[in-house]
Structures are given as C-alpha cells and as structure tokens.
Amino acid sequence: MSQQKVDRYKEQKANRKRIMRKEKMMDIVRKILLSVVALALVGWLGFSGYSHYKAGVPRPTAEVDYSAITNYMSGLQ
C-alpha cells in the first residue's frame, strides 16, 4: 500500500505542470462560461423589463384627413 502511494506521488510530481495548466485552463473556461451566462441573464432581464415598460405606455395615435384627396379625385371625374 505504501509503495502505491509513493508511485502515485512520483507520477503526480512528474506531471505537476501539466496538471496545474489543465486546472488553470478549466478555471478560466468556467469563469468565461459563468460570465456569458450572467451577461445573458442581465440582458434578458433588461429586455423583459423594457418590454413590460413599453407595453404600459400608451401609443400616440394620428388621424389623417383625406378630404384633399377626396376633393382631388372627385375633380378628376
């Protein structure tokens, strides 16, 4: 049992740089992924809030006076 521990330690020591590099890379990937998810969540919440706000604001309406066109069309006949 003790020899197995010694062999495992030697193997870990020999591959320590590779293991540390892999752990750092996974940490960076995890941070980037969490940042993207957080940014998407904030963007979605902002868009939803803005849509909710715009739904409550009354839309301006415009009325068109077609009397000039009607007069013009009746003058052509």
C-alpha positions as CSV (number, residue, x, y, z in Angstrom):
1,M,0.0,0.0,0.0
2,S,2.8,2.4,0.9
3,Q,4.6,1.7,-2.4
4,Q,1.4,2.6,-4.3
5,K,1.3,6.0,-2.6
6,V,4.9,6.7,-3.4
7,D,4.4,5.7,-7.0
8,R,1.3,7.9,-7.2
9,Y,3.1,10.8,-5.7
10,K,6.0,10.5,-8.1
11,E,3.6,10.4,-11.0
12,Q,1.8,13.5,-9.8
13,K,5.1,15.3,-9.3
14,A,6.3,14.4,-12.8
15,N,3.0,15.7,-14.3
16,R,2.5,18.6,-11.9
17,K,3.0,21.3,-14.6
18,R,0.6,19.7,-17.0
19,I,-2.0,19.1,-14.2
20,M,-1.7,22.7,-13.0
21,R,-2.0,24.1,-16.5
22,K,-5.1,22.0,-17.1
23,E,-6.7,23.2,-13.8
24,K,-5.9,26.8,-14.7
25,M,-7.5,26.4,-18.1
26,M,-10.6,24.8,-16.7
27,D,-10.8,27.6,-14.2
28,I,-10.6,30.2,-17.0
29,V,-13.2,28.3,-19.0
30,R,-15.5,28.1,-16.0
31,K,-15.2,31.9,-15.4
32,I,-15.9,32.8,-19.0
33,L,-18.9,30.5,-19.2
34,L,-20.3,31.9,-16.0
35,S,-19.7,35.5,-17.3
36,V,-21.5,34.7,-20.5
37,V,-24.5,33.2,-18.6
38,A,-24.6,36.2,-16.2
39,L,-24.5,38.6,-19.1
40,A,-27.2,36.8,-21.0
41,L,-29.4,36.8,-17.8
42,V,-28.9,40.5,-17.2
43,G,-29.6,41.2,-20.9
44,W,-32.8,39.1,-20.8
45,L,-34.0,40.8,-17.6
46,G,-33.3,44.2,-19.1
47,F,-35.1,43.4,-22.3
48,S,-38.1,41.9,-20.4
49,G,-38.3,45.0,-18.2
50,Y,-38.1,47.4,-21.1
51,S,-40.8,45.4,-23.0
52,H,-43.0,45.4,-19.9
53,Y,-42.5,49.2,-19.5
54,K,-43.3,49.9,-23.2
55,A,-46.5,47.8,-23.0
56,G,-47.8,50.1,-20.3
57,V,-47.1,53.3,-22.2
58,P,-50.0,54.5,-24.4
59,R,-49.2,54.7,-28.0
60,P,-49.6,58.0,-29.8
61,T,-52.3,58.0,-32.5
62,A,-52.5,60.1,-35.6
63,E,-55.6,61.0,-37.6
64,V,-55.3,61.5,-41.4
65,D,-57.6,64.0,-43.2
66,Y,-58.4,62.5,-46.6
67,S,-60.6,65.4,-47.7
68,A,-58.0,66.9,-50.0
69,I,-57.6,63.6,-51.8
70,T,-61.3,63.1,-52.0
71,N,-61.7,66.6,-53.5
72,Y,-58.9,65.9,-56.0
73,M,-60.4,62.5,-57.0
74,S,-63.9,64.0,-57.4
75,G,-62.4,66.8,-59.6
76,L,-60.9,64.3,-62.0
77,Q,-64.3,62.7,-62.8
